């Protein structure tokens, strides 16, 4: 069967991923190591994600602010856990001027900064500095802010959207008078992420707590949403951290209680990034390219007029434009429908396949016969094929318009259901010995050779939650199988747990083991 | 008379500006030299500006993208005019890791970059690099993109919003097949800026072309919108550049024409920034603080319930909430009305003055008598005082709701009219000798002492448009009076011009002379 991409998921999942990004014209690598250029289709998806999530963040009481891109080196040094976690991969600004020296433009030695500046890898320290000024009294709490920003982490191996040196994200930062309130915020925002991911991205996730070795540098607890990609790997799609009083101590974020004494705040932070776009691709894409949930499709219904440089073209185009205008007056998924006429002077078959690869949820093709007969012929991108053939449907124009909002809602739901069924079917219980883990995952694939790796789901196993060296031994053992602990799901099974898979001690919870991005 | 700010415009305009920014809680300086923290009220204004301008940019056919924060040093070096203009003030990244050496965290000498990276001061070069890959044929033109981003220019003397090392902006970048199309784009976006500034910010501007010494580094023509602040100074509020083929040559942005041969593109760029917020403050603010045009007021109608810890509080609060709900169902200035109940547990007088300083367009005060009598008592921020007293109006609740959209539209217009009258009255014609310039502006104020400087408008004078050294002599002469040429207005007077004010040669156009930010 002829596919719209040159490589299939089964043949080579990593190459398939790159092909989708490239052929859907979403992003590309740039001349700057590890930094990407996000192209209009990719950025349009991000804008829709932003708009929806921003509303959810504001509805839960948070205000948007903007904090400096640069962080003084001394700030980073203040929180020791934070230093350990981030010091290895940061862009450091050391000069503030260039100069032509011996015919070569270079940093001016006379313009060296007294204190180097770090390009923010995350903003706990610079925002904490502001919090220490803004918070005086219990009346100022909780303090709930968010920012949309670019951050930089110097990554050695990068992949578009999934891991790039610079990426775009939102980071929420809050301060509270006590641990309970801060923890409640941490969990509330995790739930915002879950709802957003499932209803807007149609990407089902498992919410849970990360093991101590996977915590955010400086955090007391880190929670995540984990999504299952179509190669079975887990993608950490968002995190929410309870930071305890560590950052508050490091930056003197204190308040006067209603009793008149002084106390340190409890803080949280939480973020999601352009990585989510990678998650959407690997959750919904197929061998013909991207499939976009209508909620984040920059164009939901693309109308391709079949123009042939003939007199009837004018009528076809007029019909297409009128159809788009009528559709754009409708509301679907709580927003105005986004219909679009692609009148570019290229062959209509080429246009169709471009939009298939881009993942437009509905593609309408209008020929002279449709125009004359008040008909609409359309393709549902989520159900593109009937066997090998492209599945086209013809309906009356008026009926199509009447049903368009329901159609988009149905596609949104169908994509979720498909992904949810895959997730549920591939979380595997019942393994109680480490040998069972080894036999399920088999020997680790050789490095850098992920082509054709067999699909493996996640194992849900019971453990005693070892810490320190005992945990390190567990991590090491898993690493040999290229496995990581994703999280301990918030939703735990009822009943008695098997003994710890690793230590044989009584178990306290189940955790998910998986290969991951 | 008691004022809500501690300093008046007349006493000390620069200090007044700082007081407005501080007391309206819009922004503050940060621990990082020259970088600001934009607080919720300031950022909320920026978000509304963004939303509106973004729509205008998209409606004129531009797509949003995102390009890397970092620019390889070699890119900057390619366009010689560009180097000259920007090399003096850029943040330079030289290392990608920190290391603890002798107990001190510092840039790791082993992690020095082979080629330093510049934090973008503007993105012509990095976007040009992408354009050189994206453009192949005349069919790819025009290529019209925009990005919303942070940029960094190392500034020695900074002022919140007006001049900061890091600022937020949008930068449009386009490529065209010929000069006429590129110039038409340049002028079209200038007009978008003018309309946006006048209708959304209620800030009247003069559109015109900058003299050659004020052109963007590397540009062939630079156009600007210039606004008059309440101290008479000009603020360059947005620029649009025709870049000719210079950047296209430097970065090999070429296309195959419909004749099959190769040609270099003509490019443009245009931008506005968070500086506009400074312009809004200095255009509309008064001695009681900020006055916001409703189109960019994060809260347009603020309802202050007068709570006194008494049983009737519940009724007052319920009445206030119901009023806000009814108002939020309305549409004004093409968007849902933004009404808000300020129920914070502080004195209502304090709340009133907070909102006066923040510039909320309408402030409603609800006491038990209003609630019982179905009344609304309100203040129009644009007409706060009647003599020394605050001017309050009482109306029936139903009438207030009915008139609210018209009230907001009226305030938007009133602020524009006031600023427009000031601009028109203070562009002064008739000076034809340099002595007239000297006598109008008087001796230059001593450096750093702008306190109490007398209001001076702009002079519109005729000139012969000298270039090169002759122009430099003019600039030098003006500099002694602290004057600059703002632009040569697109809208030129009819009739014969006086001889050139500077050279006595026949004039070709009029220009505006002013002190400026």
HADDOCK unambig.tbl for C-alpha pairs under 7 A between the chains (distance, minus, plus):
assign (segid A and resid 32 and name CA) (segid B and resid 70 and name CA) 6.85 0.50 0.50
assign (segid A and resid 32 and name CA) (segid B and resid 71 and name CA) 6.85 0.50 0.50
assign (segid A and resid 32 and name CA) (segid B and resid 72 and name CA) 6.65 0.50 0.50
assign (segid A and resid 35 and name CA) (segid B and resid 68 and name CA) 5.80 0.50 0.50
assign (segid A and resid 36 and name CA) (segid B and resid 67 and name CA) 6.93 0.50 0.50
assign (segid A and resid 36 and name CA) (segid B and resid 68 and name CA) 6.35 0.50 0.50
assign (segid A and resid 37 and name CA) (segid B and resid 66 and name CA) 5.75 0.50 0.50
assign (segid A and resid 37 and name CA) (segid B and resid 67 and name CA) 4.74 0.50 0.50
assign (segid A and resid 37 and name CA) (segid B and resid 68 and name CA) 6.34 0.50 0.50
assign (segid A and resid 38 and name CA) (segid B and resid 65 and name CA) 5.58 0.50 0.50
assign (segid A and resid 38 and name CA) (segid B and resid 66 and name CA) 4.93 0.50 0.50
assign (segid A and resid 38 and name CA) (segid B and resid 67 and name CA) 6.51 0.50 0.50
assign (segid A and resid 39 and name CA) (segid B and resid 65 and name CA) 5.04 0.50 0.50
assign (segid A and resid 39 and name CA) (segid B and resid 66 and name CA) 6.77 0.50 0.50
assign (segid A and resid 40 and name CA) (segid B and resid 63 and name CA) 5.76 0.50 0.50
assign (segid A and resid 40 and name CA) (segid B and resid 64 and name CA) 5.63 0.50 0.50
assign (segid A and resid 40 and name CA) (segid B and resid 65 and name CA) 5.11 0.50 0.50
assign (segid A and resid 43 and name CA) (segid B and resid 64 and name CA) 6.63 0.50 0.50
assign (segid A and resid 43 and name CA) (segid B and resid 65 and name CA) 5.63 0.50 0.50
assign (segid A and resid 63 and name CA) (segid B and resid 40 and name CA) 5.76 0.50 0.50
assign (segid A and resid 64 and name CA) (segid B and resid 40 and name CA) 5.64 0.50 0.50
assign (segid A and resid 64 and name CA) (segid B and resid 43 and name CA) 6.63 0.50 0.50
assign (segid A and resid 65 and name CA) (segid B and resid 38 and name CA) 5.60 0.50 0.50
assign (segid A and resid 65 and name CA) (segid B and resid 39 and name CA) 5.05 0.50 0.50
assign (segid A and resid 65 and name CA) (segid B and resid 40 and name CA) 5.11 0.50 0.50
assign (segid A and resid 65 and name CA) (segid B and resid 43 and name CA) 5.63 0.50 0.50
assign (segid A and resid 66 and name CA) (segid B and resid 37 and name CA) 5.76 0.50 0.50
assign (segid A and resid 66 and name CA) (segid B and resid 38 and name CA) 4.93 0.50 0.50
assign (segid A and resid 66 and name CA) (segid B and resid 39 and name CA) 6.77 0.50 0.50
assign (segid A and resid 67 and name CA) (segid B and resid 36 and name CA) 6.94 0.50 0.50
assign (segid A and resid 67 and name CA) (segid B and resid 37 and name CA) 4.75 0.50 0.50
assign (segid A and resid 67 and name CA) (segid B and resid 38 and name CA) 6.52 0.50 0.50
assign (segid A and resid 68 and name CA) (segid B and resid 35 and name CA) 5.82 0.50 0.50
assign (segid A and resid 68 and name CA) (segid B and resid 36 and name CA) 6.36 0.50 0.50
assign (segid A and resid 68 and name CA) (segid B and resid 37 and name CA) 6.34 0.50 0.50
assign (segid A and resid 70 and name CA) (segid B and resid 32 and name CA) 6.87 0.50 0.50
assign (segid A and resid 71 and name CA) (segid B and resid 32 and name CA) 6.86 0.50 0.50
assign (segid A and resid 72 and name CA) (segid B and resid 32 and name CA) 6.64 0.50 0.50
assign (segid A and resid 77 and name CA) (segid B and resid 105 and name CA) 6.92 0.50 0.50
assign (segid A and resid 87 and name CA) (segid B and resid 97 and name CA) 6.29 0.50 0.50
assign (segid A and resid 87 and name CA) (segid B and resid 98 and name CA) 5.27 0.50 0.50
assign (segid A and resid 87 and name CA) (segid B and resid 99 and name CA) 6.97 0.50 0.50
assign (segid A and resid 88 and name CA) (segid B and resid 97 and name CA) 5.20 0.50 0.50
assign (segid A and resid 88 and name CA) (segid B and resid 98 and name CA) 6.13 0.50 0.50
assign (segid A and resid 89 and name CA) (segid B and resid 96 and name CA) 6.08 0.50 0.50
assign (segid A and resid 89 and name CA) (segid B and resid 97 and name CA) 5.18 0.50 0.50
assign (segid A and resid 90 and name CA) (segid B and resid 96 and name CA) 5.18 0.50 0.50
assign (segid A and resid 90 and name CA) (segid B and resid 97 and name CA) 5.22 0.50 0.50
assign (segid A and resid 91 and name CA) (segid B and resid 93 and name CA) 6.34 0.50 0.50
assign (segid A and resid 91 and name CA) (segid B and resid 95 and name CA) 6.09 0.50 0.50
assign (segid A and resid 91 and name CA) (segid B and resid 96 and name CA) 4.50 0.50 0.50
assign (segid A and resid 91 and name CA) (segid B and resid 97 and name CA) 6.62 0.50 0.50
assign (segid A and resid 92 and name CA) (segid B and resid 93 and name CA) 5.32 0.50 0.50
assign (segid A and resid 92 and name CA) (segid B and resid 94 and name CA) 6.28 0.50 0.50
assign (segid A and resid 92 and name CA) (segid B and resid 95 and name CA) 5.16 0.50 0.50
assign (segid A and resid 92 and name CA) (segid B and resid 96 and name CA) 5.87 0.50 0.50
assign (segid A and resid 92 and name CA) (segid B and resid 107 and name CA) 6.92 0.50 0.50
assign (segid A and resid 93 and name CA) (segid B and resid 91 and name CA) 6.35 0.50 0.50
assign (segid A and resid 93 and name CA) (segid B and resid 92 and name CA) 5.34 0.50 0.50
assign (segid A and resid 93 and name CA) (segid B and resid 93 and name CA) 4.14 0.50 0.50
assign (segid A and resid 93 and name CA) (segid B and resid 94 and name CA) 6.21 0.50 0.50
assign (segid A and resid 94 and name CA) (segid B and resid 92 and name CA) 6.29 0.50 0.50
assign (segid A and resid 94 and name CA) (segid B and resid 93 and name CA) 6.22 0.50 0.50
assign (segid A and resid 94 and name CA) (segid B and resid 94 and name CA) 6.39 0.50 0.50
assign (segid A and resid 95 and name CA) (segid B and resid 91 and name CA) 6.09 0.50 0.50
assign (segid A and resid 95 and name CA) (segid B and resid 92 and name CA) 5.17 0.50 0.50
assign (segid A and resid 96 and name CA) (segid B and resid 89 and name CA) 6.09 0.50 0.50
assign (segid A and resid 96 and name CA) (segid B and resid 90 and name CA) 5.18 0.50 0.50
assign (segid A and resid 96 and name CA) (segid B and resid 91 and name CA) 4.50 0.50 0.50
assign (segid A and resid 96 and name CA) (segid B and resid 92 and name CA) 5.86 0.50 0.50
assign (segid A and resid 96 and name CA) (segid B and resid 154 and name CA) 6.47 0.50 0.50
assign (segid A and resid 97 and name CA) (segid B and resid 87 and name CA) 6.27 0.50 0.50
assign (segid A and resid 97 and name CA) (segid B and resid 88 and name CA) 5.20 0.50 0.50
assign (segid A and resid 97 and name CA) (segid B and resid 89 and name CA) 5.20 0.50 0.50
assign (segid A and resid 97 and name CA) (segid B and resid 90 and name CA) 5.23 0.50 0.50
assign (segid A and resid 97 and name CA) (segid B and resid 91 and name CA) 6.62 0.50 0.50
assign (segid A and resid 98 and name CA) (segid B and resid 87 and name CA) 5.26 0.50 0.50
assign (segid A and resid 98 and name CA) (segid B and resid 88 and name CA) 6.16 0.50 0.50
assign (segid A and resid 99 and name CA) (segid B and resid 87 and name CA) 6.96 0.50 0.50
assign (segid A and resid 105 and name CA) (segid B and resid 77 and name CA) 6.90 0.50 0.50
assign (segid A and resid 107 and name CA) (segid B and resid 92 and name CA) 6.94 0.50 0.50
assign (segid A and resid 154 and name CA) (segid B and resid 96 and name CA) 6.44 0.50 0.50
